[in-house]
Amino acid sequence: MPELATSEFWKDIPAIPNFFKPDAKPEVYIPNAPIDDPKYYVPFTETVFSRPLWISPTENRWCDILMASSAGLVNRHYHPHEVFAFTISGKWGYLEHDWTATAGDFVYETPGEGHTLVAYEHEDPMRAFFIVKGPLIWLDDKGEPEGYFDVHDYIAMCREHYAKVGIGADYVDTLFR
């Protein structure tokens, strides 16, 4: 039950009974999602880390907080599907675009876009909330495909990291929907 209302106009409205349909899975609620504890951030590259928040293995999608505490780089990649991003803190962008995202900025990446994600030096770590519909197609220096990364690779990467830091590999399973 949420915090009790005191003076809000809706304080006497009752919650909906039986609010989950019989086959619905519960929501994912993660307080303080952009937590400072580094063990929750899975190394994505040597300089950029990912905190998974929601994973759909059947839809090849995930939501995460991408984080870099200093200058960072995610290898060149291409998205065959859309990606959404909201900047929480710090500063980041793509070498291929003329904008730089800072706290409060929203980015919609169209399907068919290739880019090189970079995080800048900043007094605050770069943290951005992403909704990714996979896969990412890794690109070489000329923009030609050289591999891929999908939700199953993401799950394996997260399981390995969480087992290694003592959270437990099965923590990732709690995020599946």
N, C-alpha and C positions, 0 to 999 in steps of 0.2 A: 504494500500500500504506500502511496506517495506521502509526502509530508502533509499533515493536516492543514487545511485552509483556516484562516482566522477571519479576515475581513473581505476576502475576495467574493465577488458577486455570485460565483458559482459554488460556494462552499457547501450548499445543501443538496447539490445534485449527486445522486448515488452513482457509483460505478456500474457499468454494464455487467449484468450477470452472464456467465458462460461466454466470455468475450473471445475465447479461442474456438475456432471451428475444430471438429474432432481430429482432423489430420494435420492441423497447424503446429509448427514447431514454435517454441518460445522465442521471444526476442533475444537479441544479444545486448546486454547492458554492461558497459565497461566504464566505470567511473575514472576520471582523470586519464583519458585515453593517451594524451601526449606526455605520459609519465617521464620522469627524469631517470628512472632506473634503467641502466644500459642493458641489463640482461634480457629485457623484453624486446629489444631491437635486434633483429636478425641481420647479420652482415649480408648485404645485397651485392656490394662491391667492397673493395678495400676501404673506401671512404664514405659510403652511403649505406644506411641501415633501414630496415623495414619493421614496423610493428604491425603484425596482422590484427585486424579487428573483426573481420567477417570473411568467410570463404565459402564459395559454392563450387564444389568439385564438379557437379553435374552441368553447371552453366559456364565453367571455365572463367570464373570471375572472382575477384577479391577486392576488399577495401583495406587500406593500410595507412599508416603514417610513415612517410618517408622522412628520414632524418639524417642530417650531416652536421657535425659539431664544428667543422671548419670547412675549408674548400673541399668540394666533393665532385665526383663524376660518376654518372651511370652511362655505361657504354652506349654507343649509337644503336638505335633500334627503331623499328617500324611497327605501327599499330594497325592491324586490319580492322579493328573495331574502335569505337569511341572510348575516350578516357576523360574523366572529370577530376579536377584538382581544386582544392581550397587551401590557401597558404595560411598557416597558423602563426609562424614566426620565421625570422631570418630572411634570406634573399636567394632566389634561384631563377633559372631560365633555361632556354635552349639556345645553343650556338646558332641555330638556323633562323631565329626570330628576332624581332626588334624590340621586344619588351622584356622587362625583368620583374618577376613577381615578388611582392613583399606582403607582410601581414595584412590579411583581409582580402587579398586578390583571389579571384576565381578564374580558372582556365578550363575551357572545353577544347579537347583535342579531337579533331575530326578523324574519321576512319581514313586510312591511307596516308598518314603523316609519319615521316621519319624524322628523328631528331637526336641531339646529344644533350642530355640533361646535365646541367652544372649547378653546383651550390657555391655561393660566394662566401668570402670571409665576412663575418658580421658579428656584432656583439651578442646576438642571440643565435642559437642553432637554427638551421633551416629545418622546419617541420612543415610538411604539407600533407593534407589528407587527400588520398587518391582513391578513385573507384576505377578499377581496371577490368576490362573484359579482354581476356587473353586470346591468343598468345602475344608475346613480344617477339618479333623477329629480329635477331641480332644482325647488325650490318657491319661490313668492313669499311675501311676508310673511303671507299668509292661509293658507298651506299648499296652495295650488293649483299644479298642474304648470305649469312654464314652460320646460322644456327637459330634455335628458338628457345623460348622459356614460357611455359604455360603453368596453369594452376597446379598441376601435378608436380612439376619441378619446384614450385613455390612451397607446396606442402612438405615435400621431402627436405628442402632447405630449412624450413621452420622446425620440423621434427628433429633434425640433426642438431640444430642450435639449442633448442630447448632441452634436449636430453643432456647435452654437454654442460649447460649452465645450471642444471639441477631443477629446472621447472618441471621437466618431464615431457617426453615426446608426445604424449597423449593430450597435452594442453591444447594443441592445434585442433584436435577433434571437437573441442567444446565450441569452436567458432564456425563449424560447418552448419550451413542452412541450405 
